[in-house]
Amino acid sequence: MIKKLTANARKPSGIWGRLMIKKMNATHYDMTVWSLNNINLPKDGAIADIGCGGGRCVRILNKMSEAEIFGVDYSPLCVSEALKKNKGSVKNGKVKILQASVYKLPFDDCSIDCAVSVEAVYFWDEPDKAFCEIKRALKPGGSLNIVCEMVKNDDGTGSHDEVADFLKLKYYSITELKELFERNGYKSINTLYDEINTRMLVSGIKPE
């Protein structure tokens, strides 16, 4: 039972996927609020939540900024649930929920002011490709903000190896994630680590 639920973390589908989306919306709430309160969100323009899951982060972003909010996920079920979660704001046009891969985002070049991704980077099998694609969509001076609660130590050890192996995902130390930003041309990289709750926020800027 636990394995069926956990297996749906990568790409939720079916009954177990719905349960996983509900679980993620609940358990990621505090981390999402913590991270967004530590991001310099634009007051207008466009913000994209990459890997938006069930749409709770989209809903919080919508309350925090007057910007147009885009939620993007490659799971049809996540898109459906995120649309339900943000029904009113989708109807009035301030929020858009889109189905797409992080490797081929549905945005024009230099059209997004800020990108946020909560608990999704683990599932990007080609992280360099993903970081480059997000950078393409960002405006010069726009930021990418990666939020994780699975954090490795700098010596390569970590407490999430079992679930990482089960889901075939990769989780990072702060240093590794910072290097991923640097390798793909982001500047002014900032890191924030909440040691008590074991969660991190790493942010980088697309050069002007």
C-alpha positions as CSV (number, residue, x, y, z in Angstrom):
1,M,0.0,0.0,0.0
2,I,2.8,2.5,1.0
3,K,4.8,1.5,-2.1
4,K,1.8,2.1,-4.4
5,L,1.3,5.5,-2.9
6,T,5.0,6.4,-3.0
7,A,5.4,5.2,-6.6
8,N,3.0,7.9,-7.7
9,A,5.3,10.7,-6.5
10,R,7.0,10.8,-9.9
11,K,4.0,11.1,-12.1
12,P,0.7,10.8,-10.2
13,S,-2.1,8.9,-12.0
14,G,-5.2,7.0,-11.0
15,I,-6.6,6.5,-7.5
16,W,-3.2,6.3,-5.8
17,G,-2.1,9.4,-7.7
18,R,-5.0,11.4,-6.3
19,L,-4.1,10.3,-2.8
20,M,-0.4,11.3,-3.5
21,I,-1.5,14.7,-4.8
22,K,-3.6,15.3,-1.7
23,K,-0.7,14.2,0.5
24,M,1.8,16.5,-1.3
25,N,-0.6,19.5,-1.1
26,A,-0.8,19.0,2.7
27,T,2.8,18.1,3.6
28,H,4.5,20.6,1.3
29,Y,2.4,23.6,2.6
30,D,4.7,24.8,5.3
31,M,7.8,24.4,3.2
32,T,6.2,26.2,0.3
33,V,5.2,29.2,2.5
34,W,8.6,29.3,4.0
35,S,10.3,29.3,0.6
36,L,8.0,31.9,-1.0
37,N,8.5,34.2,2.0
38,N,12.2,34.1,1.2
39,I,11.9,34.8,-2.5
40,N,11.8,38.2,-4.0
41,L,8.6,37.6,-5.9
42,P,7.7,40.1,-8.7
43,K,4.6,42.2,-8.0
44,D,3.5,41.9,-11.6
45,G,4.7,40.2,-14.8
46,A,4.7,36.4,-14.9
47,I,5.6,33.7,-12.4
48,A,5.8,30.0,-13.3
49,D,5.5,27.1,-10.9
50,I,7.4,24.3,-12.6
51,G,6.1,20.9,-11.5
52,C,3.1,22.4,-9.9
53,G,1.5,19.1,-8.7
54,G,-1.9,19.6,-7.2
55,G,-1.7,23.4,-7.5
56,R,-1.4,24.6,-3.9
57,C,1.8,26.5,-4.5
58,V,0.1,28.2,-7.5
59,R,-2.8,29.2,-5.2
60,I,-0.3,30.6,-2.6
61,L,1.6,32.5,-5.3
62,N,-1.7,34.0,-6.6
63,K,-2.4,35.4,-3.1
64,M,1.1,36.8,-2.7
65,S,1.6,38.6,-6.1
66,E,-0.4,40.4,-8.7
67,A,1.6,38.7,-11.4
68,E,0.1,36.3,-13.9
69,I,0.6,32.8,-12.4
70,F,1.4,29.7,-14.6
71,G,1.4,26.2,-13.2
72,V,3.1,23.6,-15.3
73,D,3.1,19.8,-14.9
74,Y,3.6,16.8,-17.1
75,S,1.1,14.7,-15.3
76,P,-2.5,15.0,-16.7
77,L,-3.9,14.2,-13.3
78,C,-1.8,16.9,-11.6
79,V,-3.0,19.4,-14.3
80,S,-6.6,18.4,-13.6
81,E,-6.3,18.7,-9.8
82,A,-4.4,22.0,-10.1
83,L,-7.2,23.4,-12.2
84,K,-9.8,22.4,-9.6
85,K,-7.6,23.9,-6.8
86,N,-7.5,27.2,-8.7
87,K,-10.9,27.2,-10.3
88,G,-11.9,30.8,-9.6
89,S,-8.5,32.3,-10.6
90,V,-8.3,30.2,-13.8
91,K,-11.8,31.4,-14.7
92,N,-10.9,35.1,-14.3
93,G,-7.7,34.6,-16.3
94,K,-5.1,35.4,-13.6
95,V,-3.9,31.8,-13.3
96,K,-3.2,29.3,-16.2
97,I,-2.5,25.6,-15.7
98,L,-0.6,24.0,-18.5
99,Q,0.5,20.4,-19.3
100,A,4.1,20.3,-20.5
101,S,7.5,18.9,-19.8
102,V,10.3,20.9,-18.1
103,Y,12.4,20.1,-21.1
104,K,9.9,21.9,-23.4
105,L,8.1,24.7,-21.6
106,P,5.2,26.4,-23.2
107,F,6.7,29.9,-22.9
108,D,8.3,32.3,-25.4
109,D,11.9,33.2,-24.9
110,C,12.5,35.8,-22.1
111,S,8.8,35.9,-21.1
112,I,8.9,34.8,-17.4
113,D,10.0,37.0,-14.5
114,C,10.3,34.3,-11.9
115,A,10.3,30.5,-11.9
116,V,9.7,28.4,-8.7
117,S,10.0,24.6,-8.4
118,V,9.0,22.9,-5.2
119,E,10.0,19.2,-4.7
120,A,10.4,18.6,-8.4
121,V,14.1,18.8,-9.3
122,Y,14.6,15.2,-8.0
123,F,12.6,13.9,-11.0
124,W,14.5,15.8,-13.7
125,D,16.5,13.0,-15.3
126,E,18.4,15.5,-17.4
127,P,18.8,18.4,-15.0
128,D,21.2,20.4,-17.1
129,K,18.6,20.4,-20.0
130,A,15.9,21.4,-17.6
131,F,17.9,24.3,-16.1
132,C,18.8,25.6,-19.6
133,E,15.2,25.4,-20.8
134,I,14.0,27.4,-17.8
135,K,16.7,29.9,-18.4
136,R,15.5,30.3,-22.0
137,A,12.1,31.2,-20.7
138,L,13.3,33.6,-18.0
139,K,13.7,37.3,-18.7
140,P,17.2,38.7,-18.2
141,G,17.3,39.3,-14.5
142,G,14.6,36.7,-13.8
143,S,15.1,34.1,-11.1
144,L,14.9,30.4,-10.8
145,N,14.2,29.2,-7.2
146,I,14.5,25.5,-6.3
147,V,13.0,24.2,-3.1
148,C,13.8,20.8,-1.6
149,E,13.3,18.9,1.7
150,M,15.4,15.9,0.7
151,V,18.9,17.2,1.2
152,K,22.2,15.3,1.0
153,N,25.2,16.1,3.1
154,D,28.3,17.5,1.3
155,D,30.1,14.2,1.9
156,G,27.5,12.4,-0.2
157,T,25.6,10.7,2.6
158,G,21.9,11.2,3.2
159,S,18.8,9.8,4.8
160,H,16.7,9.4,1.7
161,D,18.7,6.9,-0.3
162,E,16.1,4.2,0.0
163,V,13.2,6.3,-1.5
164,A,15.6,7.7,-4.1
165,D,16.5,4.2,-5.3
166,F,12.9,3.2,-5.3
167,L,11.7,6.2,-7.3
168,K,14.9,6.3,-9.4
169,L,15.4,10.0,-8.5
170,K,18.4,12.1,-7.6
171,Y,18.6,14.4,-4.6
172,Y,21.3,17.0,-4.0
173,S,23.4,18.6,-1.4
174,I,23.4,22.4,-1.3
175,T,26.8,22.4,-2.9
176,E,25.7,20.1,-5.8
177,L,22.6,22.2,-6.5
178,K,24.6,25.4,-6.4
179,E,27.0,23.8,-9.0
180,L,24.0,22.9,-11.2
181,F,23.0,26.6,-11.3
182,E,26.6,27.7,-12.0
183,R,27.1,25.1,-14.7
184,N,24.1,26.4,-16.6
185,G,25.0,30.0,-16.6
186,Y,23.0,31.4,-13.6
187,K,24.5,34.2,-11.6
188,S,24.1,35.7,-8.1
189,I,23.3,32.3,-6.6
190,N,21.9,32.3,-3.1
191,T,21.4,29.4,-0.7
192,L,19.2,29.2,2.3
193,Y,19.2,26.1,4.6
194,D,16.7,25.5,7.4
195,E,18.6,23.0,9.5
196,I,15.8,22.4,12.0
197,N,13.3,21.3,9.3
198,T,15.9,20.0,6.8
199,R,14.9,22.0,3.8
200,M,16.7,24.3,1.4
201,L,16.1,27.0,-1.1
202,V,18.6,27.7,-3.9
203,S,18.1,30.6,-6.2
204,G,19.9,32.0,-9.2
205,I,19.5,34.8,-11.7
206,K,19.6,34.8,-15.5
207,P,22.2,37.4,-16.5
208,E,21.1,40.7,-18.0
